[in-house]
Structures are given as C-alpha cells and as structure tokens.
Amino acid sequence: KKLRMTAELDPRALADPKTATDEGFPYWFPPQLRVTPNKYLEFLGGEGGKPLENNAVNRLKWVLGTMGAPEGAVDRRRMELKLLRGTDVSDEEVVESYRAEVDPDNGEKAWMLQYLQAGQLAYIFGRTIF
C-alpha cells in the first residue's frame, strides 16, 4: 500500500480529473465501500460547504484513509517532522516525506522501499507456510 504514494501523489495524477472521479478505484474495496477522492473532498468540506481543494495534502489524507490509517495521520506526521527538524513543516513537506519513503530515486532516504524490498511475502517452515 505504501508504494501507492509515488503514483497517487504525483502532480500528473493530481492534475488528471479522472483520478479523482474513478468509481472503480480503489478496486480492492467492494463497490459499496469505495469512495472517490472527489466524494471524500466533498465530505470533508462539510454540510453546505464547498469541497476541499484537490491538492496533494488532501489527496494524501484520502490515500491514508483508504489504507486504514487513523484520522489525523497527516497532523501527527507534521508534529513528528517538526520535532525532528526543529522548525515548522508545510503541507508540501509532509506530502514529500511520504513520497520520499518509497521513491526509488531517493537512494538511502527511501527507507520504506528498502524495507519492503528486503521483506519476504511468505516463509516455509516444514510443511507450514507463514
């Protein structure tokens, strides 16, 4: 799921209106549970309010929501980065921190990608698969 970050938070994906309205995505959810980014942004906009902007930080909130992350994950990441850096952190810096974890062009800073590459999907022990 983490590998979704580089694709779904890419500026081209954000600019493509189809990515915000595709009713068939995320395809791994049953159709009755799918929420498009546009529907999510309308919901967050509140009653009578206009939908939130389809920008990287709001799309990140949608991605995290479809991954089962608890509400407020973006704000907690912002606090974590502020503690590590000792300075305020912008929305774009929060988004970039998620992208950087799995971006193959990011070298050693792509720690989550390295972790996933080193992992095993299954392990066979005797006659049992884990």
Residue frames as a rotation matrix with the C-alpha (Angstrom) as fourth column:
LYS 1
0.565 0.825 0.000 0.00
0.825 -0.565 0.000 0.00
0.000 0.000 -1.000 0.00
LYS 2
0.321 -0.511 -0.797 2.86
0.276 -0.755 0.595 2.38
-0.906 -0.411 -0.102 0.76
LEU 3
-0.644 -0.642 0.416 4.03
0.552 -0.012 0.834 2.16
-0.531 0.766 0.362 -2.84
ARG 4
0.260 0.830 0.492 0.83
0.965 -0.240 -0.106 3.95
0.030 0.503 -0.864 -3.88
MET 5
0.410 -0.046 -0.911 2.30
0.448 -0.860 0.245 7.22
-0.795 -0.508 -0.332 -2.60
THR 6
-0.609 -0.739 -0.288 4.60
0.122 -0.447 0.886 7.94
-0.783 0.505 0.363 -5.53
ALA 7
-0.759 0.362 0.542 1.89
0.624 0.165 0.764 7.30
0.187 0.917 -0.351 -8.11
GLU 8
0.166 0.986 -0.025 -1.13
0.945 -0.152 0.290 8.85
0.282 -0.071 -0.957 -6.44
LEU 9
0.553 -0.016 -0.833 0.64
0.465 -0.824 0.324 11.94
-0.692 -0.566 -0.448 -5.13
ASP 10
-0.532 -0.710 0.462 2.39
0.771 -0.180 0.610 12.62
-0.350 0.681 0.643 -8.43
PRO 11
-0.558 0.304 -0.772 1.48
-0.206 -0.952 -0.226 16.08
-0.804 0.033 0.594 -9.79
ARG 12
-0.846 0.257 -0.468 0.27
-0.464 0.079 0.882 14.49
0.263 0.963 0.053 -13.05
ALA 13
-0.634 0.639 -0.435 -2.14
0.650 0.745 0.148 12.24
0.419 -0.189 -0.888 -11.16
LEU 14
-0.449 0.450 -0.772 -3.43
0.579 -0.511 -0.635 15.20
-0.680 -0.732 -0.031 -9.15
ALA 15
-0.656 0.135 -0.743 -3.99
-0.473 -0.840 0.265 17.20
-0.588 0.525 0.615 -12.34
ASP 16
-0.885 0.334 -0.324 -5.86
-0.109 0.528 0.842 14.37
0.453 0.781 -0.431 -14.10
PRO 17
-0.352 0.817 0.456 -9.58
-0.933 -0.348 -0.097 14.75
0.079 -0.460 0.885 -13.29
LYS 18
0.277 0.463 -0.842 -10.17
-0.447 0.838 0.314 11.04
0.851 0.289 0.439 -13.97
THR 19
-0.546 -0.568 -0.616 -8.11
0.252 0.590 -0.767 10.05
0.799 -0.574 -0.179 -10.93
ALA 20
-0.940 0.218 0.261 -10.48
-0.335 -0.471 -0.816 11.98
-0.055 -0.855 0.516 -8.67
THR 21
-0.121 0.990 -0.069 -13.69
-0.966 -0.134 -0.222 10.52
-0.229 0.040 0.973 -10.10
ASP 22
-0.466 -0.117 -0.877 -12.89
-0.547 0.817 0.182 6.88
0.696 0.564 -0.445 -10.98
GLU 23
0.350 0.746 0.566 -15.65
-0.928 0.193 0.320 4.85
0.130 -0.637 0.760 -9.28
GLY 24
0.825 -0.036 -0.564 -13.68
-0.071 0.983 -0.168 1.64
0.560 0.179 0.809 -9.86
PHE 25
-0.188 -0.962 -0.200 -10.82
0.355 0.124 -0.927 2.64
0.916 -0.245 0.318 -7.60
PRO 26
-0.468 -0.866 0.176 -9.61
-0.870 0.487 0.083 1.55
-0.158 -0.115 -0.981 -5.11
TYR 27
-0.018 0.489 -0.872 -10.51
-0.735 0.585 0.343 -1.73
0.678 0.647 0.349 -6.79
TRP 28
-0.726 -0.324 -0.606 -9.65
0.087 0.831 -0.549 -3.88
0.682 -0.452 -0.576 -3.76
PHE 29
-0.825 0.549 0.136 -12.65
-0.297 -0.215 -0.930 -2.49
-0.482 -0.808 0.340 -1.87
PRO 30
-0.394 0.789 0.471 -16.14
0.853 0.505 -0.131 -3.79
-0.342 0.350 -0.872 -2.54
PRO 31
-0.505 0.175 0.845 -18.01
0.578 -0.659 0.481 -1.30
0.641 0.731 0.232 -4.78
GLN 32
0.558 0.827 0.066 -20.33
0.485 -0.389 0.783 -0.20
0.674 -0.405 -0.618 -1.95
LEU 33
0.648 -0.378 -0.661 -17.31
0.632 -0.218 0.744 0.83
-0.426 -0.900 0.097 0.17
ARG 34
-0.271 -0.792 0.547 -15.37
0.958 -0.278 0.072 2.75
0.096 0.543 0.834 -2.48
VAL 35
0.683 0.358 -0.637 -15.01
0.426 -0.903 -0.051 6.49
-0.594 -0.236 -0.769 -2.02
THR 36
0.401 -0.536 0.743 -13.50
0.777 -0.230 -0.586 8.53
0.485 0.812 0.324 -4.84
PRO 37
-0.650 -0.677 -0.344 -11.19
0.760 -0.579 -0.295 11.41
0.000 -0.454 0.891 -3.95
ASN 38
-0.700 0.430 0.571 -13.91
-0.092 -0.846 0.525 13.85
0.708 0.315 0.632 -5.08
LYS 39
0.386 0.883 -0.267 -16.50
0.170 0.216 0.961 12.29
0.907 -0.417 -0.067 -2.78
TYR 40
0.108 -0.456 -0.883 -14.01
0.980 0.199 0.017 12.36
0.168 -0.867 0.469 0.07
LEU 41
-0.865 -0.486 0.126 -13.24
0.473 -0.873 -0.117 16.04
0.167 -0.042 0.985 -0.54
GLU 42
-0.260 0.867 0.425 -16.96
-0.168 -0.474 0.864 16.85
0.951 0.153 0.269 -0.64
PHE 43
0.505 0.433 -0.747 -17.44
0.575 0.476 0.665 15.03
0.644 -0.765 -0.008 2.66
LEU 44
-0.253 -0.710 -0.657 -14.56
0.967 -0.205 -0.150 16.90
-0.028 -0.673 0.739 4.31
GLY 45
-0.741 0.000 0.672 -15.95
0.236 -0.936 0.260 20.18
0.629 0.351 0.694 3.01
GLY 46
-0.878 0.414 -0.241 -18.85
0.228 -0.083 -0.970 19.79
-0.422 -0.906 -0.022 5.41
GLU 47
-0.060 0.970 0.234 -22.53
0.935 0.137 -0.327 20.49
-0.350 0.199 -0.916 5.17
GLY 48
0.853 0.509 -0.116 -23.32
0.422 -0.802 -0.422 23.36
-0.308 0.311 -0.899 2.84
GLY 49
0.275 -0.843 -0.462 -19.64
-0.368 -0.537 0.759 23.96
-0.888 -0.039 -0.458 2.32
LYS 50
0.709 -0.106 -0.698 -17.80
-0.684 0.138 -0.716 23.55
0.172 0.985 0.025 -0.92
PRO 51
0.902 -0.391 -0.183 -15.48
0.399 0.917 0.008 20.56
0.164 -0.080 0.983 -1.41
LEU 52
0.487 -0.831 -0.268 -11.93
-0.053 -0.334 0.941 20.87
-0.872 -0.444 -0.207 -0.24
GLU 53
0.425 -0.432 -0.796 -9.31
-0.891 -0.354 -0.283 21.56
-0.160 0.829 -0.535 -2.88
ASN 54
0.982 -0.144 0.123 -7.96
0.170 0.957 -0.233 18.55
-0.084 0.250 0.965 -4.78
ASN 55
0.473 -0.878 0.070 -4.35
-0.785 -0.456 -0.420 19.17
0.401 0.143 -0.905 -3.76
ALA 56
-0.196 -0.670 -0.716 -1.54
-0.259 0.740 -0.621 16.90
0.946 0.064 -0.318 -2.63
VAL 57
-0.908 -0.196 0.370 -2.19
-0.395 0.111 -0.912 17.10
0.138 -0.974 -0.178 1.12
ASN 58
-0.051 0.960 0.277 -5.93
-0.896 0.078 -0.437 16.42
-0.441 -0.270 0.856 0.78
ARG 59
0.488 0.141 -0.861 -5.24
-0.646 0.721 -0.248 13.57
0.586 0.678 0.443 -1.64
LEU 60
-0.618 -0.750 -0.235 -2.74
-0.311 0.508 -0.803 12.20
0.722 -0.423 -0.547 0.88
LYS 61
-0.613 0.479 0.628 -5.50
-0.708 0.021 -0.706 12.22
-0.352 -0.877 0.326 3.52
TRP 62
0.495 0.801 -0.336 -7.69
-0.866 0.425 -0.263 10.24
-0.068 0.421 0.904 1.12
VAL 63
0.099 -0.544 -0.833 -4.88
-0.444 0.725 -0.526 7.74
0.891 0.422 -0.170 0.37
LEU 64
-0.855 -0.466 0.227 -4.20
-0.384 0.274 -0.882 7.26
0.349 -0.841 -0.413 4.07
GLY 65
-0.216 0.872 0.440 -7.91
-0.875 0.028 -0.484 6.82
-0.434 -0.489 0.756 4.74
THR 66
0.646 0.448 -0.618 -8.14
-0.710 0.650 -0.271 4.07
0.280 0.614 0.738 2.12
MET 67
-0.208 -0.794 -0.571 -5.12
-0.255 0.608 -0.752 2.41
0.944 -0.011 -0.329 3.73
GLY 68
0.490 0.508 -0.708 -6.82
0.520 0.481 0.705 2.31
0.699 -0.714 -0.028 7.11
ALA 69
-0.669 -0.743 -0.019 -4.67
0.494 -0.425 -0.758 4.98
0.555 -0.517 0.652 8.74
PRO 70
-0.044 0.672 -0.739 -6.36
0.963 -0.168 -0.210 6.66
-0.265 -0.721 -0.640 11.70
GLU 71
0.702 0.372 0.607 -7.75
0.527 -0.845 -0.092 10.14
0.479 0.385 -0.789 11.27
GLY 72
0.936 -0.351 0.015 -5.14
-0.295 -0.764 0.574 12.80
-0.190 -0.541 -0.819 11.96
ALA 73
0.587 -0.751 0.302 -2.21
0.713 0.656 0.247 10.83
-0.384 0.070 0.921 10.50
VAL 74
0.312 -0.459 0.832 -1.08
0.641 -0.545 -0.541 13.84
0.701 0.702 0.124 8.46
ASP 75
0.685 -0.017 0.728 -1.09
-0.407 -0.838 0.363 16.09
0.604 -0.545 -0.581 11.53
ARG 76
0.882 -0.401 0.246 0.85
-0.035 0.466 0.884 13.52
-0.469 -0.788 0.398 13.54
ARG 77
0.406 -0.765 0.500 3.43
0.913 0.320 -0.252 13.25
0.033 0.559 0.829 10.75
ARG 78
0.444 -0.198 0.874 3.71
0.168 -0.940 -0.298 17.05
0.880 0.280 -0.384 10.74
MET 79
0.863 -0.110 0.494 4.37
-0.501 -0.322 0.803 17.03
0.070 -0.940 -0.333 14.51
GLU 80
0.739 -0.617 0.271 6.95
0.470 0.760 0.449 14.26
-0.483 -0.205 0.851 14.11
LEU 81
0.298 -0.627 0.720 8.79
0.840 -0.186 -0.510 16.17
0.454 0.756 0.471 11.39
LYS 82
0.634 -0.024 0.773 8.66
-0.204 -0.969 0.138 19.38
0.745 -0.245 -0.620 13.44
LEU 83
0.903 -0.312 0.294 10.28
-0.240 0.201 0.950 17.57
-0.356 -0.929 0.106 16.37
LEU 84
0.521 -0.727 0.448 12.97
0.764 0.631 0.133 16.07
-0.379 0.273 0.884 14.14
ARG 85
0.109 -0.448 0.887 13.73
0.815 -0.471 -0.338 19.29
0.569 0.760 0.314 12.26
GLY 86
-0.376 -0.212 -0.902 13.11
0.824 -0.521 -0.221 21.83
-0.423 -0.827 0.371 14.99
THR 87
-0.911 0.117 -0.396 11.07
-0.254 -0.915 0.313 24.03
-0.326 0.385 0.864 12.67
ASP 88
0.077 0.997 -0.014 7.54
-0.486 0.025 -0.874 24.37
-0.871 0.074 0.486 11.31
VAL 89
-0.809 -0.278 0.518 6.63
0.211 0.685 0.697 22.00
-0.548 0.673 -0.496 8.48
SER 90
-0.489 0.618 -0.616 4.49
-0.823 -0.560 0.092 22.92
-0.288 0.552 0.782 5.45
ASP 91
0.544 0.764 0.346 1.80
-0.498 0.626 -0.600 20.75
-0.675 0.154 0.721 3.86
GLU 92
0.747 -0.289 -0.599 4.10
-0.541 0.260 -0.800 20.08
0.387 0.921 0.038 0.90
GLU 93
-0.351 -0.920 0.176 6.90
-0.848 0.232 -0.477 18.95
0.398 -0.317 -0.861 3.21
VAL 94
-0.159 0.393 0.906 4.53
-0.647 0.651 -0.396 16.47
-0.746 -0.649 0.151 4.87
VAL 95
0.862 0.494 -0.112 3.47
-0.380 0.484 -0.788 15.11
-0.336 0.722 0.605 1.48
GLU 96
0.412 -0.788 -0.458 7.08
-0.690 0.058 -0.721 14.92
0.595 0.613 -0.520 0.34
SER 97
-0.387 -0.561 0.732 8.03
-0.904 0.385 -0.183 12.96
-0.179 -0.732 -0.657 3.45
TYR 98
0.351 0.585 0.731 5.55
-0.330 0.808 -0.488 10.25
-0.876 -0.070 0.477 2.47
ARG 99
0.937 -0.025 -0.349 6.71
-0.342 0.152 -0.927 10.26
0.076 0.988 0.133 -1.16
ALA 100
0.176 -0.984 -0.025 10.38
-0.908 -0.153 -0.390 10.15
0.380 0.092 -0.921 -0.21
GLU 101
0.055 -0.114 0.992 9.95
-0.743 0.659 0.117 6.97
-0.667 -0.743 -0.048 1.85
VAL 102
0.315 0.223 0.923 9.22
0.241 0.922 -0.305 4.90
-0.918 0.318 0.237 -1.26
ASP 103
0.877 -0.014 -0.480 10.76
-0.428 -0.476 -0.768 6.86
-0.217 0.879 -0.423 -4.13
PRO 104
0.739 -0.614 0.275 13.40
0.627 0.777 0.051 4.68
-0.245 0.135 0.960 -5.83
ASP 105
0.369 -0.606 0.705 15.23
0.458 -0.541 -0.705 7.83
0.809 0.583 0.078 -6.97
ASN 106
0.742 0.027 0.670 15.68
-0.461 -0.705 0.539 8.85
0.487 -0.709 -0.510 -3.35
GLY 107
-0.173 -0.936 -0.308 18.53
-0.356 0.351 -0.866 6.44
0.918 -0.040 -0.394 -2.61
GLU 108
-0.733 -0.251 -0.632 19.11
0.412 0.576 -0.706 5.61
0.542 -0.778 -0.319 1.03
LYS 109
-0.869 0.458 0.188 16.39
-0.474 -0.657 -0.586 8.01
-0.145 -0.598 0.788 2.16
ALA 110
-0.022 0.872 -0.489 13.81
-0.809 0.272 0.521 5.64
0.588 0.407 0.699 0.67
TRP 111
-0.764 -0.414 0.495 13.91
-0.644 0.534 -0.548 3.55
-0.038 -0.737 -0.674 3.83
MET 112
0.057 0.859 0.509 10.39
-0.592 0.440 -0.675 2.14
-0.804 -0.263 0.533 3.50
LEU 113
0.682 0.111 -0.723 11.11
-0.711 0.330 -0.621 0.97
0.169 0.937 0.304 -0.05
GLN 114
-0.350 -0.895 -0.276 14.28
-0.709 0.446 -0.547 -0.73
0.612 0.004 -0.791 1.16
TYR 115
-0.592 0.221 0.775 12.36
-0.639 0.456 -0.619 -2.37
-0.491 -0.862 -0.129 3.98
LEU 116
0.494 0.868 0.053 9.70
-0.609 0.389 -0.691 -3.68
-0.620 0.309 0.721 1.59
GLN 117
0.457 -0.402 -0.793 12.32
-0.742 0.320 -0.589 -4.95
0.491 0.858 -0.152 -0.85
ALA 118
-0.618 -0.781 0.092 14.09
-0.678 0.469 -0.566 -6.86
0.399 -0.412 -0.819 1.92
GLY 119
-0.213 0.627 0.749 10.90
-0.814 0.310 -0.491 -8.47
-0.541 -0.714 0.444 3.21
GLN 120
-0.996 0.009 -0.087 9.52
-0.035 0.869 0.494 -11.89
0.080 0.495 -0.865 2.41
LEU 121
-0.287 0.958 -0.021 5.92
-0.828 -0.237 0.508 -12.43
0.481 0.163 0.861 1.46
ALA 122
0.833 0.552 -0.040 5.96
-0.472 0.747 0.469 -15.97
0.289 -0.372 0.882 2.79
TYR 123
-0.345 -0.907 0.242 8.17
-0.928 0.291 -0.231 -18.36
0.139 -0.304 -0.942 4.68
ILE 124
0.559 0.471 -0.683 8.01
-0.408 0.873 0.268 -22.15
0.722 0.129 0.680 4.52
PHE 125
-0.394 -0.586 0.708 8.83
-0.917 0.204 -0.342 -23.95
0.056 -0.785 -0.617 7.74
GLY 126
-0.748 0.114 0.654 8.50
-0.054 0.971 -0.231 -27.70
-0.662 -0.208 -0.720 7.35
ARG 127
-0.631 0.609 0.481 5.03
0.767 0.395 0.505 -28.29
0.117 0.688 -0.716 5.94
THR 128
0.354 0.752 -0.556 3.69
0.812 -0.542 -0.216 -24.90
-0.464 -0.375 -0.802 7.06
ILE 129
-0.345 -0.390 0.854 3.71
0.748 -0.663 -0.001 -21.64
0.567 0.638 0.521 5.13
PHE 130
0.007 0.265 -0.964 3.68
0.807 -0.571 -0.151 -18.37
-0.591 -0.777 -0.218 7.03
